[in-house]
Amino acid sequence: MAELIRMNVYLTVPEEKLGEFKSVAKDMTARARAEDLGTLSYEWFETSEGENTFQVLEVFESSEALLTYFERGGADPAGQRFLEVCKVTKIELCGRPSDEVRKQLDALGMAIDYQLPLDGFTR
């Protein structure tokens, strides 16, 4: 069985782009829900760390599912607008990603914290 991959993405959004950001989040969620069957969970949260800071919690059934999400998101207009309306400040990737997932994430040039599993379960 493939191992789950969890990704926590931390964002800041300029005040003047907040409305567009929320629209992009809704569009990206709708696409992931409809098309990315390997995306098990995809949730956006506004954090209490400061104004206009957000977190996206994502769970994928495997590295392959995450790669499919990357491929489809890159071709999606909302996915293309995503980095125009926010700044990714940190990515935490939990699990054992494939070499290809690491390669694609590392190519973004962002702070990525790779966290390997120790123990636990998901029902």
GIFEN-V227806 format. One record per residue. N is the residue number from 1. RES is the residue in one letter. PSI is psi in degrees with one decimal (* if undefined). BURIAL is I if it has 16 or more other C-alpha atoms within 10 Angstrom, else O. D_CENTER is the distance of its C-alpha to the mean C-alpha in whole Angstrom. Layout:
n;res;psi;burial;d_center
N;RES;PSI;BURIAL;D_CENTER
N;RES;PSI;BURIAL;D_CENTER
This chain:
n;res;psi;burial;d_center
1;M;138.3;O;22
2;A;152.0;O;19
3;E;136.2;O;17
4;L;146.3;I;14
5;I;126.1;I;11
6;R;139.2;I;9
7;M;126.7;I;6
8;N;120.1;I;6
9;V;125.9;I;5
10;Y;134.8;I;9
11;L;153.6;I;10
12;T;148.3;I;14
13;V;126.7;I;15
14;P;143.5;O;19
15;E;-41.9;O;21
16;E;-12.3;O;23
17;K;7.8;O;19
18;L;-44.7;O;18
19;G;-44.3;O;19
20;E;-38.9;I;18
21;F;-46.8;I;14
22;K;-35.6;O;15
23;S;-43.3;O;16
24;V;-43.1;I;13
25;A;-44.0;I;11
26;K;-42.7;O;14
27;D;-42.7;I;14
28;M;-38.5;I;10
29;T;-44.2;I;11
30;A;-42.4;O;14
31;R;-46.0;I;13
32;A;-41.3;I;11
33;R;-42.1;O;13
34;A;-35.7;O;16
35;E;-28.8;O;15
36;D;82.0;I;13
37;L;-20.0;O;15
38;G;-2.5;I;13
39;T;109.1;I;10
40;L;-30.2;I;12
41;S;140.4;I;10
42;Y;99.4;I;8
43;E;138.4;O;9
44;W;138.3;I;9
45;F;142.8;O;12
46;E;127.1;O;14
47;T;169.5;O;16
48;S;10.1;O;19
49;E;-17.9;O;19
50;G;172.6;O;20
51;E;137.6;O;20
52;N;37.8;I;17
53;T;139.1;I;15
54;F;162.5;I;12
55;Q;138.9;I;9
56;V;123.9;I;6
57;L;122.1;O;7
58;E;139.9;I;6
59;V;129.0;I;9
60;F;146.0;I;10
61;E;-16.7;I;14
62;S;171.1;I;14
63;S;-38.1;I;13
64;E;-40.2;I;14
65;A;-37.4;I;12
66;L;-39.9;I;9
67;L;-39.6;I;11
68;T;-42.9;I;12
69;Y;-44.8;I;9
70;F;-46.8;I;9
71;E;-47.3;O;13
72;R;-39.2;O;13
73;G;-36.2;I;10
74;G;-27.0;O;12
75;A;-10.8;O;15
76;D;133.5;O;14
77;P;-39.2;O;16
78;A;-40.3;I;13
79;G;-36.6;I;11
80;Q;-33.3;O;14
81;R;-20.3;O;14
82;F;-54.0;I;11
83;L;-8.0;O;12
84;E;-20.6;O;15
85;V;-2.6;I;15
86;C;168.1;I;13
87;K;123.6;O;13
88;V;122.2;I;10
89;T;-23.5;O;12
90;K;146.8;O;11
91;I;130.0;I;8
92;E;124.9;I;9
93;L;118.6;I;9
94;C;126.4;I;12
95;G;-164.9;I;14
96;R;83.9;I;16
97;P;152.7;I;14
98;S;164.7;O;16
99;D;-36.2;O;18
100;E;-39.5;O;16
101;V;-46.8;I;12
102;R;-43.3;O;14
103;K;-46.6;O;16
104;Q;-40.9;O;13
105;L;-43.7;I;11
106;D;-30.9;O;14
107;A;-16.7;O;15
108;L;-21.5;O;13
109;G;26.2;O;15
110;M;165.6;O;13
111;A;117.8;O;13
112;I;126.5;I;12
113;D;105.0;O;13
114;Y;122.9;O;14
115;Q;119.0;O;15
116;L;143.6;O;17
117;P;146.3;O;19
118;L;-54.8;O;22
119;D;157.3;O;23
120;G;-175.2;O;22
121;F;161.0;O;21
122;T;132.2;O;19
123;R;*;O;22
